[in-house]
Amino acid sequence: MQQKTMFLPAYEHSEACLCHSPAFLRINTVLTRQAAKAPPITTATVAAAIPAGQSTHSNAAASATQLKAFINVRIFDGVSDQLREGMQVIVEGNKIKSIEPADTPPPAQAKVIDGNGGVLMPGLIDAHWHAIMARPSMMTAMTADFNYIQALAIAEAQATLLRGFTTVRDMGGPVFGLKRAIDEQITVGPRIYPSGAFISQTGGHGDFRMLSEVPRAPAGSLSYIERVGITAIADGADQVLLRAREQLMRGASQIKFMAGGGVASLYDGIDVTEGSVPEIQAAVTAAENWGTYVTVHAYTARAVTMAIKGGVKCIEHGQLVDEQTVELMAQQNLWWCLQPFLDDEDAVPMANPASRAKQLVMSAGTDNAYQLAKKHHIKTAWGTDTLFDARLATRQGAQLAKLIRWYTPLEILKMATSVNAELCALSGPRNPYPEKLGVIEAGALADMIIVDGDPLTDIQLLAQPEDAFQMIMKNGQIYKNTLENSAV
């Protein structure tokens, strides 16, 4: 007898909402009191709540008991000045268990990976990345169905990991969902330190509205770029405080504020200073109340000086600062996240003549910025800031190797591993990955690469990940392995 699918008719509920009923209010009061007495939610309390042997998903449970032994490798540990030889690395689950002499027999149950004499190093970290906006063109990002933009971001996240970048510090964009999908192993990609929507004043670097959308009525709706979470337009300290709190509520590990004009933005000159000290202080107050920090997009001395007065902890870009400003940065012990912006094959294509003119002014200051950073011993991080260009996204490692213009290979490798990891950790209790990153040492997260060759003598190997990177591991899971003698 053929079964029929039964559909219940739809009825409108005539009952009143229960949220104001006396019973609901009593229950809510009890639960609220209990929650107030509960310990804070931390990595330790979550782990303690999971019974032994169980995990949030089966892959993590399987990984937790799996041992891997990396033999026949030379080790760059992220901090030492030379390679460590005659050692092997034991990985258990998602962490490095130990570093032992090479003649120590590996654990009997371990899978042995023979590195064929290659260099085992930490996974790379890009400290200024835009996971949502790296691949689509600006026009596509502004006009396409946002589900398509997210699909591009998923594909780009996979490609990012296979370039050896196991962690990115995302400097603006709606990446919370992508981060969660990666963390839950629904898709593949790097660890993401999200900023959420960057905060911009009206007409600032983050305001991509059309002129027909201005002025916005007091009760007017948000623009498209605000609705999807790319930017948060805020004028006045109260609005900045609100928008910063919204990003923290959504899971931001740090707050990004636009403190000056930009190359790609439509309305501001690169000389424009944006925001105000009270507005920046509002963002800093929100961030510090959550135990984290504010970083700012700024190029000029005036914009950077204002940001310092506001209490920020990091400057993004800064190609047009003067020496007096850099001295102030050194006094305040600020971080400087610089990008090797030059007028070369990796310059972001700018069809708009005004943007192209700004780009030339900005890139002309790059050499001076790096020289000042080195002269005054500023804590300098590295990032690409790749935007709106699928080809340029593939050049992530090449742009890292380009630092050879100012740094030694050793300095470059440290910057893209342990130094960038230190900047990521500045988010304190908002750090989504509080274990050690960017190093190969016992207890650190097992994010590692095996390089066919020695990047300490040939930094250009970083520009050839498809050929030079024989093994890529993130969180104890191997995502690429072309080693012929590996048992995995």
Sequence and secondary structure as in RCSB ss.txt:
>XXXX:A:sequence
MQQKTMFLPAYEHSEACLCHSPAFLRINTVLTRQAAKAPPITTATVAAAIPAGQSTHSNAAASATQLKAFINVRI
FDGVSDQLREGMQVIVEGNKIKSIEPADTPPPAQAKVIDGNGGVLMPGLIDAHWHAIMARPSMMTAMTADFNYIQ
ALAIAEAQATLLRGFTTVRDMGGPVFGLKRAIDEQITVGPRIYPSGAFISQTGGHGDFRMLSEVPRAPAGSLSYI
ERVGITAIADGADQVLLRAREQLMRGASQIKFMAGGGVASLYDGIDVTEGSVPEIQAAVTAAENWGTYVTVHAYT
ARAVTMAIKGGVKCIEHGQLVDEQTVELMAQQNLWWCLQPFLDDEDAVPMANPASRAKQLVMSAGTDNAYQLAKK
HHIKTAWGTDTLFDARLATRQGAQLAKLIRWYTPLEILKMATSVNAELCALSGPRNPYPEKLGVIEAGALADMII
VDGDPLTDIQLLAQPEDAFQMIMKNGQIYKNTLENSAV
>XXXX:A:secstr
              S  GGGSHHHHHHHHHHHHHHHHS    HHHHHHHS TT  SSHHHHHHHT EEEEEEEEE
  SS SS EEEEEEEEETTEEEEEEETTS   TT EEEE TT EEEE EEEEEE TTTSSS HHHHHHS HHHHH
HHHHHHHHHHHHTTEEEEEE SS  HHHHHHHHTTSS   EEE   SEEE TTSTT    GGG S  TT    HH
HHTTSEEE  SHHHHHHHHHHHHHHT SSEEEE B  SS SS  TT B S HHHHHHHHHHHHHTT  EEEEEEE
HHHHHHHHHHT SEEEEEEE  HHHHHHHHHTT EEEE    SSTTS    SHHHHHHHHHHHTTHHHHHHHHHH
TT EEEE     S HHHHTTHHHHHHGGGGTS HHHHHHIIIIIHHHHHGGGGGG S  S  S  STTSB  EEE
ESS TTT GGGGG HHHHEEEEEETTEEEEE  TT   
